[in-house]
Amino acid sequence: MVGQVDLPELGVVEGFYGKPWSWEEREETIRFLAPHGYRFYIYAPKADPHLRRQWQEDHPPEIARRIRALAAACKSAGVRFGAGISPFEAYNDFNAAAQGALARKLSFLDDAGVDDLAILFDDMRGDIPDLARVQVEMVHWALERTRATRVIVCPSYYSNDPILDRVFGARPQRYLEDLGANLDPKIEIFWTGEEVISRQFSDGHLRRVAEQLRRKPFLWDNYPVNDGHRMSQYLHLRGFTGRPATLAESTSGHAINPALQPTLFRIPALTLADSYRLGADYCYGEAFRKAAVTVLGNELGARVREDLLTLQDIGLDRLADREKILRERYSNVDHAGAREIIAWLDGGYRITDEIVQTQ
């Protein structure tokens, strides 16, 4: 194909709110996506309190065992294993107790086999003096103590979107510039684009951000995630758009935050790889069709294609008589993808404001 380009480093960052995937679903997703160019998986579900609000506490033994097994599954598939820790507002007082807790967490992740350590400062108050300086000091402290071969930071203000300032306080002046100027150049920085949920990415925007950060941004792409109160009303299935293949030259990596439905998520995930591979020859509708068949098989894939407008555009609360039709079409289909559609109809993936505020 004339428009083909090399793939950038693609991966998954499991960073959504709500019902987490099962350990088996995680491993199945890793094995499924690895042959299609997905080279890393970062475990950072909002539902794991021991990586977030209870980050200073050790993981229970069974969860710790599962994390080690997940790391081993990644290694077996030739995929980098990562974990994301959100040291909730430790930058307000990074004292001896906080340092000791973080050292224990880093040691646990090292023993589990972490390749990528993500330090996540998102979803926390950010309107504090010297925010960038304090966060840089914490990250460098962790960098000296981790065996991870890559460290990625999510800033408190990871987008130009003004909603972050409304929710978490006004961002300090020159926050990104100060962060980029003082962080070790080998540390990567996540960026979600011009919006928290960006409709598209442009090379011009990313070049400007690279100047601010003094390095190419590492994309945290919030499609096809559907974990908000409003977004959980929809199944995000369509092929990726607004991600030109030239992004491979203006970014250091591309991580996608997946949908709540692990099987159905694989459909758009395949289309992103196609978008990069095919370049100017990419057709998102055709990529969706092919991916749906690959993930669901011929018959179910065609059925989901027929119902795409209903599943992705109407919303659970406005289905009306269409809900009965969908149940008739999918309730007796023996496939994980069909079961996810029925669970969605049952309200099994609904996200409330309380879930977002407490996870």
C-alpha positions in Angstrom: 0.0 0.0 0.0 1.2 3.5 -0.9 0.3 5.0 2.5 1.8 2.4 4.8 4.0 3.5 7.7 5.7 1.8 10.6 3.7 1.3 13.8 4.6 3.4 16.8 4.7 1.7 20.1 1.1 0.8 20.8 -0.3 -0.4 24.1 -3.2 -0.4 26.6 -3.4 1.5 29.8 -6.2 0.0 31.9 -7.1 3.3 33.6 -10.9 3.4 33.7 -13.4 3.8 36.5 -16.0 1.2 37.4 -16.2 -2.6 37.3 -12.7 -3.9 36.6 -11.9 -6.6 34.1 -11.3 -10.0 35.5 -7.7 -11.3 35.6 -8.6 -13.8 32.9 -10.0 -11.1 30.6 -6.8 -9.1 31.0 -4.6 -12.0 30.0 -6.9 -12.9 27.1 -6.8 -9.3 25.8 -3.0 -9.2 26.1 -2.6 -12.4 24.1 -5.2 -11.3 21.5 -3.7 -7.9 20.8 0.0 -8.8 20.9 0.1 -10.2 17.4 -1.5 -7.0 16.1 1.3 -4.7 17.3 0.3 -4.0 21.0 3.6 -4.0 22.9 2.8 -2.9 26.4 0.0 -3.2 29.0 -0.2 -0.9 32.0 -2.3 -2.2 34.9 -3.9 0.9 36.6 -7.6 0.3 37.2 -9.3 3.0 39.3 -11.0 0.1 41.2 -7.7 -1.1 42.7 -7.6 1.0 45.9 -4.0 -0.2 46.7 -2.8 1.8 43.7 -4.9 4.8 44.5 -6.6 6.0 47.7 -5.0 3.2 49.8 -1.7 3.3 47.9 0.3 3.3 51.2 -1.1 -0.1 52.1 0.2 -3.4 50.7 -1.9 -5.4 48.3 -3.7 -8.4 49.8 -1.7 -11.6 49.1 -4.2 -13.0 46.5 -4.2 -9.7 44.5 -0.4 -9.6 44.7 -0.3 -13.1 43.3 -2.6 -12.1 40.5 -0.5 -9.1 39.6 2.6 -11.3 39.4 0.7 -13.7 37.2 -0.4 -10.9 34.9 3.2 -9.7 34.6 4.2 -13.3 33.6 1.4 -13.4 31.0 2.8 -10.2 29.5 6.3 -11.6 29.4 5.1 -14.8 27.7 3.3 -12.8 25.0 6.3 -10.5 24.4 4.5 -7.5 26.0 5.9 -5.1 28.5 4.1 -5.1 31.8 3.4 -1.8 33.5 1.6 -0.6 36.6 0.3 2.8 37.5 0.4 4.2 41.0 -1.5 7.3 42.1 0.2 8.5 45.3 -2.8 10.5 46.3 -1.7 14.0 47.2 1.5 12.8 48.7 3.1 15.8 47.2 1.4 17.9 49.9 3.8 16.2 52.4 6.2 13.7 51.1 7.4 12.8 54.5 9.2 9.7 55.9 6.0 7.7 56.2 5.0 8.4 52.6 8.5 7.7 51.4 8.5 4.4 53.2 5.2 3.4 51.8 6.2 4.3 48.2 9.5 2.4 48.6 7.5 -0.7 49.6 5.2 -0.3 46.7 8.1 0.1 44.2 9.8 -3.0 45.7 6.6 -5.0 45.3 6.2 -3.9 41.7 9.9 -4.7 41.0 9.5 -8.2 42.4 6.3 -8.6 40.3 8.3 -7.9 37.1 7.3 -4.4 36.2 8.9 -3.0 33.0 6.9 0.3 32.9 6.3 2.3 36.0 3.6 5.0 35.6 3.3 7.6 38.3 -0.1 9.2 38.0 -0.8 12.7 39.3 -4.2 13.0 37.6 -7.5 13.4 39.4 -6.0 15.3 42.3 -6.0 18.9 43.5 -3.4 20.8 41.5 -3.7 24.4 42.6 -0.8 24.3 45.1 2.5 26.3 45.1 5.5 24.8 43.4 3.4 21.8 42.1 5.8 21.0 39.3 8.9 21.2 41.5 7.4 18.9 44.2 6.2 16.4 41.6 9.6 16.3 39.9 11.3 15.6 43.2 8.9 12.7 43.9 9.4 11.2 40.5 13.2 11.5 40.7 13.1 9.9 44.1 11.1 7.0 42.6 13.4 6.8 39.6 16.4 6.1 41.9 14.6 3.2 43.5 12.7 1.4 40.8 14.1 -1.3 38.5 11.5 -0.4 35.8 13.3 0.4 32.5 10.7 3.1 31.7 9.0 5.7 33.9 6.0 7.6 32.6 4.4 10.5 34.4 0.8 11.7 34.1 0.7 15.4 35.0 -2.0 16.8 37.1 -3.0 18.9 34.0 -2.6 16.4 31.2 -4.6 18.3 28.6 -5.5 21.9 27.6 -9.1 21.1 28.5 -10.4 23.8 30.9 -12.5 21.2 32.7 -9.4 20.2 34.6 -9.1 23.7 36.1 -12.7 23.7 37.0 -12.6 20.4 38.8 -9.1 20.4 40.3 -8.3 24.1 40.6 -6.5 26.5 38.4 -3.3 25.1 37.0 -0.1 26.9 38.1 1.4 29.2 35.5 4.0 27.5 33.3 3.2 24.2 35.0 4.0 22.1 31.9 7.1 24.1 31.0 8.5 23.7 34.5 7.7 20.0 34.6 9.3 19.4 31.2 12.4 21.5 32.0 13.2 19.8 35.3 12.2 16.1 34.7 15.0 13.8 33.6 14.8 13.7 29.8 14.4 9.9 29.8 11.1 10.1 31.7 8.0 10.0 29.5 5.0 12.3 30.0 1.4 11.2 29.2 -0.8 13.6 27.3 -4.5 13.3 26.4 -4.6 16.0 23.7 -6.5 19.2 23.4 -9.3 17.7 25.4 -9.6 15.1 28.1 -11.4 13.0 25.6 -9.9 14.2 22.3 -11.8 13.8 19.1 -8.6 14.0 17.1 -4.9 14.6 17.4 -3.0 17.0 15.1 0.7 17.0 14.5 0.7 20.8 15.0 -0.7 20.5 18.5 1.6 17.7 19.5 4.6 19.6 18.2 3.6 22.6 20.4 3.2 20.3 23.4 6.6 18.7 22.7 8.1 22.2 23.0 6.5 22.7 26.4 7.5 19.3 27.7 10.9 19.3 26.0 10.1 15.8 24.7 7.6 14.1 22.5 4.3 13.4 24.4 3.3 9.9 25.2 -0.4 9.7 24.1 -3.0 8.6 26.7 -5.9 8.2 24.3 -9.4 8.3 25.9 -11.1 6.4 23.2 -12.8 3.9 23.4 -13.1 4.2 27.2 -16.7 4.6 28.3 -16.5 5.0 32.1 -18.3 8.2 32.9 -21.9 8.6 34.0 -22.8 9.7 30.5 -20.3 7.6 28.5 -21.3 4.3 30.1 -24.7 4.7 28.3 -22.9 3.8 25.1 -20.8 1.0 23.6 -17.8 2.5 21.9 -17.2 0.2 18.9 -16.4 2.4 15.9 -13.0 2.4 14.2 -10.6 5.1 15.3 -10.7 8.4 13.4 -8.7 11.6 13.8 -5.4 9.7 14.5 -3.3 10.1 11.4 -0.4 7.8 10.9 1.9 10.7 11.0 1.4 10.8 14.8 4.0 8.1 14.9 6.6 10.8 14.2 5.3 13.3 16.8 4.7 11.0 19.8 6.9 8.6 21.8 4.1 6.1 22.2 0.3 5.6 22.0 -1.6 4.1 24.9 -5.4 3.6 24.7 -7.7 3.6 27.7 -10.0 0.7 26.9 -13.8 0.3 27.2 -15.4 -1.4 30.1 -16.3 -4.4 27.8 -13.0 -6.3 27.3 -14.1 -8.4 24.3 -15.9 -5.6 22.4 -13.0 -3.2 23.1 -10.8 -5.3 20.9 -12.7 -4.2 17.8 -11.6 -0.5 17.9 -8.2 -1.5 19.2 -7.6 -3.5 16.0 -8.6 -0.5 13.9 -6.0 1.8 15.5 -3.3 -0.6 14.4 -4.7 -0.6 10.9 -4.8 3.2 10.9 -1.1 3.3 11.5 -0.3 0.5 9.2 -2.3 1.7 6.3 -1.7 5.4 6.6 -3.5 7.3 3.9 -5.2 4.1 2.7 -7.0 3.6 6.0 -10.9 3.5 5.9 -12.4 3.5 9.3 -15.7 1.8 8.3 -14.0 -1.0 6.5 -11.5 -1.4 9.4 -14.4 -1.7 11.8 -16.0 -4.4 9.6 -12.9 -6.4 9.4 -12.2 -6.1 13.1 -15.7 -7.0 14.1 -15.4 -10.2 12.1 -12.0 -11.0 13.6 -13.2 -10.5 17.1 -16.7 -11.8 16.9 -16.8 -14.1 13.9 -18.7 -13.6 10.6 -22.3 -13.9 11.8 -22.1 -12.0 15.1 -19.7 -9.4 13.6 -22.2 -8.7 10.8 -25.0 -8.4 13.4 -23.1 -5.9 15.5 -22.3 -3.9 12.4 -26.1 -3.7 11.6 -26.8 -2.4 15.1 -23.8 0.0 15.4 -26.0 3.1 15.3 -28.2 1.8 18.1 -25.3 0.5 20.3 -23.0 3.6 20.0 -25.3 6.6 19.3 -28.7 6.2 21.1 -27.8 5.5 24.7 -29.3 3.0 27.2 -31.9 5.3 28.6 -33.3 6.2 25.1 -33.5 2.7 23.6 -37.2 2.3 24.2 -38.5 -0.6 22.0 -35.1 -1.1 20.6 -33.9 -2.7 23.8 -36.3 -5.7 23.4 -35.0 -6.1 19.8 -31.4 -6.1 20.9 -32.1 -8.7 23.6 -33.8 -11.0 21.1 -30.8 -10.6 18.8 -28.0 -11.3 21.4 -29.4 -13.2 24.4 -29.0 -16.6 22.9 -25.6 -16.1 21.3 -22.9 -18.1 22.9 -20.1 -15.6 22.6 -18.4 -13.3 25.2 -19.1 -10.2 23.0 -22.8 -11.0 22.9 -22.8 -11.5 26.7 -21.2 -8.1 27.1 -24.0 -6.5 25.1 -26.6 -8.2 27.3 -24.8 -7.2 30.5 -24.7 -3.6 29.1 -28.5 -3.7 28.6 -28.9 -5.1 32.1 -27.1 -2.0 33.5 -24.0 -4.0 34.5 -21.6 -1.4 33.2 -23.4 1.8 34.4 -21.0 4.3 36.1 -22.4 6.7 38.7 -20.9 9.9 39.9 -20.4 8.2 43.3 -18.2 5.5 41.7 -16.0 8.2 40.1 -15.7 10.2 43.3 -14.8 7.2 45.5 -12.5 5.0 43.4 
